[in-house]
Amino acid sequence: MKISKVVSSLLVVGAIASSVPNVALAIGGASGPKLTYNIPGKIGEIIVNPYGLAPLTAVIKNGGYELKNAKVTVVGKKRWS
């Protein structure tokens, strides 16, 4: 009889613990989303050749800003003689 009380109490504790939402912790913790990159200026971060296939392409991570009339120039490497 003592074992059944222990097992039933463990089941109740497990059910309560599994029902507590942990969704907020999935995006960087309870304090908010975690930024994984530094924002160097107002435009955000610019990733050159993001997929490793096209060296003259770029992706802008705007950092939450609304960009209007943005222009990015990607300069190729100089050839060494």
One Martini backbone bead per residue (centre of mass of N, CA, C, O) as a GRO file, in nm:
protein
   81
    1MET     BB    1   0.055   0.064  -0.018
    2LYS     BB    2   0.301   0.256  -0.012
    3ILE     BB    3   0.384   0.231  -0.312
    4SER     BB    4   0.123   0.345  -0.441
    5LYS     BB    5   0.156   0.631  -0.321
    6VAL     BB    6   0.426   0.696  -0.456
    7VAL     BB    7   0.340   0.651  -0.749
    8SER     BB    8   0.099   0.849  -0.753
    9SER     BB    9   0.263   1.101  -0.673
   10LEU     BB   10   0.457   1.091  -0.915
   11LEU     BB   11   0.237   1.122  -1.132
   12VAL     BB   12   0.133   1.396  -1.041
   13VAL     BB   13   0.401   1.550  -1.064
   14GLY     BB   14   0.447   1.485  -1.366
   15ALA     BB   15   0.187   1.619  -1.472
   16ILE     BB   16   0.248   1.903  -1.368
   17ALA     BB   17   0.531   1.941  -1.500
   18SER     BB   18   0.426   1.893  -1.804
   19SER     BB   19   0.216   2.151  -1.796
   20VAL     BB   20   0.443   2.343  -1.799
   21PRO     BB   21   0.543   2.607  -1.972
   22ASN     BB   22   0.846   2.634  -2.209
   23VAL     BB   23   0.832   2.843  -2.448
   24ALA     BB   24   0.993   3.098  -2.346
   25LEU     BB   25   1.280   2.941  -2.346
   26ALA     BB   26   1.324   2.895  -2.666
   27ILE     BB   27   1.406   3.228  -2.725
   28GLY     BB   28   1.626   3.298  -2.463
   29GLY     BB   29   1.424   3.332  -2.235
   30ALA     BB   30   1.245   3.524  -2.003
   31SER     BB   31   1.370   3.817  -2.110
   32GLY     BB   32   1.393   3.725  -2.413
   33PRO     BB   33   1.532   3.756  -2.697
   34LYS     BB   34   1.819   3.645  -2.861
   35LEU     BB   35   2.103   3.792  -2.979
   36THR     BB   36   2.347   3.670  -3.232
   37TYR     BB   37   2.403   3.975  -3.317
   38ASN     BB   38   2.548   4.260  -3.416
   39ILE     BB   39   2.465   4.608  -3.439
   40PRO     BB   40   2.648   4.843  -3.617
   41GLY     BB   41   2.382   4.992  -3.721
   42LYS     BB   42   2.084   5.091  -3.864
   43ILE     BB   43   2.064   4.843  -4.072
   44GLY     BB   44   2.248   4.617  -3.963
   45GLU     BB   45   2.316   4.307  -4.079
   46ILE     BB   46   2.559   4.185  -4.320
   47ILE     BB   47   2.544   3.901  -4.534
   48VAL     BB   48   2.786   3.752  -4.714
   49ASN     BB   49   2.734   3.477  -4.862
   50PRO     BB   50   2.511   3.285  -4.702
   51TYR     BB   51   2.537   2.991  -4.883
   52GLY     BB   52   2.815   2.956  -5.060
   53LEU     BB   53   2.738   3.025  -5.388
   54ALA     BB   54   2.710   3.359  -5.396
   55PRO     BB   55   2.941   3.618  -5.360
   56LEU     BB   56   2.723   3.865  -5.475
   57THR     BB   57   2.557   3.833  -5.207
   58ALA     BB   58   2.295   3.956  -4.974
   59VAL     BB   59   2.190   3.985  -4.626
   60ILE     BB   60   1.949   4.158  -4.430
   61LYS     BB   61   1.949   4.235  -4.088
   62ASN     BB   62   1.733   4.474  -3.948
   63GLY     BB   63   1.670   4.470  -3.628
   64GLY     BB   64   1.352   4.592  -3.653
   65TYR     BB   65   1.368   4.768  -3.887
   66GLU     BB   66   1.261   4.996  -4.135
   67LEU     BB   67   1.336   4.972  -4.469
   68LYS     BB   68   1.437   5.245  -4.692
   69ASN     BB   69   1.628   5.271  -4.955
   70ALA     BB   70   1.830   5.040  -4.971
   71LYS     BB   71   2.197   5.008  -5.011
   72VAL     BB   72   2.416   4.750  -5.141
   73THR     BB   73   2.770   4.694  -5.174
   74VAL     BB   74   2.941   4.435  -5.345
   75VAL     BB   75   3.278   4.358  -5.331
   76GLY     BB   76   3.517   4.221  -5.486
   77LYS     BB   77   3.799   4.066  -5.517
   78LYS     BB   78   4.123   4.106  -5.555
   79ARG     BB   79   4.370   4.052  -5.779
   80TRP     BB   80   4.666   3.877  -5.771
   81SER     BB   81   4.991   3.883  -5.935
   0.00000   0.00000   0.00000
